[in-house]
Amino acid sequence: MVCGSIGYGHKEEIKRIQEILRKEGFEVLDQFEHDYSHVEDFRNREELCREIVRRDLELCEKADVIVLIAKHPSFGAMAEVVTSAMKGKPVVAFCPDKVKSPWPIYFASKVVESEEELVRALKELKTPVRTIPNVYSDHEAEFTYTKFTCICPVTGLRDKGIIKIRYKPKGRILEYESLDSYFKSFADKKMHHEAVVCKVFNDIYQALKPEWLEVVAEFEERSGVKAVIRKRL
């Protein structure tokens, strides 16, 4: 979904970026199926306001990625960005000119300055784990996942384990509900225990860039040996 200033006369810029992305093969959700750019004043039009906001937030919920055109101020676009970012959705801020507000930059997962960079960023976008902006106080966090499984590359049997993640965040924190689907992606992979821990550590470190991170995996006993693998940085 492409967000930007509509009510203040920049609808065509949004449509231009939409068309560029469609030509590159992206599916673009179109908020202009219901166009309100002709409305000059929303005061005393509460019902229309509710309808527009509800519809736009539904589109944000459907979108995998939010593209923000950060060239012109927009109350609605920034609200859509904050709402989406706090749910862990990636936000790419398209900033071809100077940006005189910290808000679009802070809530963006990626900032680009040209159309070519925008297309490349969307094609390269990978979200093995979802993150949200850290708008909370200085803290540490710990998460435990008790249903981890993968396949032993030696025996072909299913390994079961418990994964613990501890970290101190900087600018972003884990949207921890996404961890379930992330860890389920390991279920049919043949991996040694050490490879599992390194993979989880690297994915989370790249997503968060935290002050520090520790990943501990405790696997069920196999051949009389219980394995506990730890990596910290």
C-alpha positions as CSV (number, residue, x, y, z in Angstrom):
1,M,0.0,0.0,0.0
2,V,1.3,3.5,-0.9
3,C,0.5,6.2,1.6
4,G,1.0,9.9,1.1
5,S,-0.7,13.3,1.1
6,I,-4.1,13.2,-0.6
7,G,-6.2,16.0,0.9
8,Y,-3.5,18.6,0.2
9,G,-3.2,18.0,-3.5
10,H,-0.7,15.3,-4.0
11,K,-2.9,12.4,-5.1
12,E,-1.2,12.1,-8.5
13,E,2.2,11.5,-6.9
14,I,0.7,8.5,-5.1
15,K,-0.8,7.2,-8.3
16,R,2.5,7.6,-10.1
17,I,4.4,5.5,-7.5
18,Q,1.6,3.0,-7.6
19,E,2.0,2.6,-11.3
20,I,5.8,2.2,-11.1
21,L,5.4,-0.6,-8.5
22,R,2.7,-2.3,-10.6
23,K,5.0,-2.3,-13.6
24,E,7.7,-3.9,-11.5
25,G,5.3,-6.8,-10.7
26,F,4.1,-5.7,-7.2
27,E,0.4,-6.1,-6.2
28,V,-0.6,-2.6,-5.0
29,L,-3.7,-2.0,-2.9
30,D,-5.7,0.9,-4.3
31,Q,-7.2,3.3,-1.8
32,F,-8.6,5.4,-4.6
33,E,-11.5,3.0,-5.2
34,H,-13.1,5.4,-2.8
35,D,-11.7,8.9,-3.5
36,Y,-12.2,11.7,-1.0
37,S,-9.7,14.1,-2.4
38,H,-12.5,16.5,-3.5
39,V,-13.6,17.1,0.1
40,E,-12.6,20.5,1.2
41,D,-13.6,20.4,4.9
42,F,-14.2,17.4,7.1
43,R,-15.6,19.4,10.0
44,N,-19.2,18.3,10.8
45,R,-18.8,15.2,8.6
46,E,-18.1,12.6,11.4
47,E,-19.8,9.7,9.6
48,L,-17.7,10.2,6.4
49,C,-14.6,10.5,8.6
50,R,-15.4,7.2,10.3
51,E,-16.0,5.5,7.0
52,I,-12.7,6.7,5.4
53,V,-10.6,5.9,8.4
54,R,-12.1,2.4,8.8
55,R,-11.6,1.6,5.2
56,D,-8.0,2.9,5.1
57,L,-7.1,0.9,8.3
58,E,-8.6,-2.2,6.7
59,L,-6.3,-1.7,3.7
60,C,-3.3,-1.3,6.0
61,E,-4.2,-4.6,7.7
62,K,-4.3,-6.3,4.3
63,A,-1.0,-4.8,3.1
64,D,2.3,-6.7,3.6
65,V,4.3,-3.6,3.3
66,I,3.6,0.1,3.6
67,V,5.3,2.6,1.3
68,L,5.2,6.2,2.6
69,I,5.8,9.1,0.2
70,A,7.5,11.4,2.7
71,K,7.6,14.5,0.5
72,H,4.5,16.4,1.9
73,P,3.0,16.4,5.4
74,S,-0.1,14.2,5.8
75,F,-2.0,13.5,9.0
76,G,-3.6,10.3,7.5
77,A,-0.5,8.8,6.0
78,M,1.5,9.2,9.3
79,A,-1.4,7.6,11.2
80,E,-1.4,4.7,8.8
81,V,2.4,4.4,9.1
82,V,2.4,4.4,13.0
83,T,-0.5,2.0,13.2
84,S,1.1,-0.4,10.7
85,A,4.6,-0.1,12.2
86,M,3.3,-0.9,15.7
87,K,1.8,-4.1,14.3
88,G,5.2,-5.2,12.9
89,K,4.6,-4.4,9.3
90,P,7.6,-3.2,7.3
91,V,7.4,0.5,6.3
92,V,9.6,1.9,3.5
93,A,9.9,5.7,3.5
94,F,10.4,7.2,0.1
95,C,12.3,10.4,0.7
96,P,13.6,12.0,-2.5
97,D,13.8,15.4,-0.8
98,K,14.8,16.7,2.6
99,V,12.5,15.5,5.4
100,K,11.9,18.1,8.1
101,S,10.2,15.8,10.6
102,P,11.8,12.9,12.6
103,W,8.5,10.9,12.6
104,P,8.6,9.3,9.1
105,I,12.3,8.3,9.6
106,Y,11.8,6.9,13.1
107,F,8.9,4.6,12.2
108,A,10.4,3.4,8.9
109,S,12.1,0.0,8.5
110,K,14.0,1.4,5.5
111,V,14.6,4.8,4.1
112,V,15.2,5.3,0.3
113,E,15.9,8.4,-1.7
114,S,15.1,7.3,-5.3
115,E,12.5,5.3,-7.2
116,E,15.2,2.8,-8.1
117,E,16.2,2.4,-4.4
118,L,12.5,1.9,-3.6
119,V,12.0,-0.9,-6.1
120,R,15.2,-2.6,-5.0
121,A,14.3,-2.3,-1.3
122,L,10.9,-3.9,-1.9
123,K,12.4,-6.7,-3.9
124,E,15.1,-7.4,-1.2
125,L,12.7,-7.0,1.7
126,K,12.8,-10.1,3.9
127,T,11.1,-10.3,7.2
128,P,11.9,-13.6,8.9
129,V,10.8,-11.9,12.2
130,R,8.7,-8.9,12.6
131,T,9.8,-5.8,14.6
132,I,8.1,-2.7,15.8
133,P,9.6,0.7,16.9
134,N,10.8,0.8,20.5
135,V,8.6,3.6,21.9
136,Y,9.0,2.3,25.4
137,S,11.5,3.0,28.2
138,D,15.0,1.4,28.5
139,H,14.4,-2.3,29.2
140,E,15.5,-5.9,28.6
141,A,13.2,-8.6,27.2
142,E,13.1,-12.4,27.3
143,F,11.0,-14.8,25.3
144,T,10.7,-18.6,25.5
145,Y,9.4,-20.8,22.7
146,T,8.6,-24.3,23.9
147,K,7.5,-26.0,20.7
148,F,10.6,-25.8,18.5
149,T,11.2,-28.7,16.1
150,C,13.6,-29.5,13.2
151,I,15.1,-32.6,11.6
152,C,18.3,-34.2,12.7
153,P,20.6,-34.3,9.6
154,V,22.3,-37.5,10.9
155,T,19.4,-39.7,12.0
156,G,16.5,-38.1,10.1
157,L,14.5,-38.0,13.3
158,R,12.6,-35.0,14.6
159,D,14.5,-33.0,17.2
160,K,12.5,-31.0,19.8
161,G,13.7,-28.1,21.9
162,I,13.1,-24.9,23.8
163,I,14.4,-21.6,22.4
164,K,15.1,-18.7,24.7
165,I,15.8,-15.2,23.4
166,R,17.1,-12.4,25.7
167,Y,18.1,-9.0,24.5
168,K,18.4,-5.3,25.2
169,P,16.8,-3.2,22.4
170,K,17.9,0.0,20.7
171,G,15.5,1.4,18.2
172,R,13.3,-1.7,17.5
173,I,11.8,-4.5,19.5
174,L,10.4,-8.0,18.6
175,E,6.7,-8.3,17.6
176,Y,6.8,-11.6,19.5
177,E,3.6,-13.1,18.1
178,S,5.4,-13.4,14.8
179,L,8.0,-15.8,16.4
180,D,5.5,-18.7,16.2
181,S,5.4,-18.7,12.4
182,Y,9.1,-18.0,12.3
183,F,10.0,-21.0,14.4
184,K,7.5,-23.2,12.6
185,S,9.5,-22.6,9.4
186,F,12.3,-24.7,10.8
187,A,10.1,-27.8,11.3
188,D,11.1,-29.7,8.1
189,K,14.7,-28.4,7.8
190,K,17.6,-30.6,8.4
191,M,19.9,-28.7,10.8
192,H,22.4,-29.4,13.5
193,H,21.7,-27.8,16.9
194,E,24.5,-25.3,16.5
195,A,23.2,-24.3,13.1
196,V,19.8,-23.6,14.5
197,V,21.2,-21.3,17.2
198,C,23.4,-19.4,14.7
199,K,20.5,-19.0,12.3
200,V,18.1,-17.7,14.9
201,F,20.7,-15.4,16.4
202,N,21.7,-13.9,13.0
203,D,18.1,-13.4,11.9
204,I,17.1,-11.6,15.1
205,Y,20.3,-9.6,15.3
206,Q,19.9,-8.3,11.7
207,A,16.2,-7.4,12.4
208,L,16.9,-5.6,15.7
209,K,20.5,-4.4,15.9
210,P,20.2,-4.6,19.7
211,E,22.5,-3.5,22.4
212,W,23.1,-7.1,23.1
213,L,21.5,-10.4,22.3
214,E,21.5,-14.0,23.7
215,V,19.9,-17.1,22.1
216,V,19.9,-20.3,24.1
217,A,18.5,-23.6,22.7
218,E,17.9,-26.6,25.0
219,F,17.2,-29.8,23.1
220,E,15.7,-33.1,24.2
221,E,18.1,-35.8,25.2
222,R,19.5,-37.9,22.4
223,S,21.8,-40.9,22.7
224,G,22.1,-40.1,26.4
225,V,23.3,-36.6,25.7
226,K,21.4,-33.4,26.4
227,A,22.5,-30.4,24.3
228,V,22.3,-26.8,25.4
229,I,23.6,-24.3,22.8
230,R,24.2,-20.7,23.6
231,K,25.3,-17.7,21.5
232,R,25.6,-14.1,22.8
233,L,26.9,-10.8,21.5
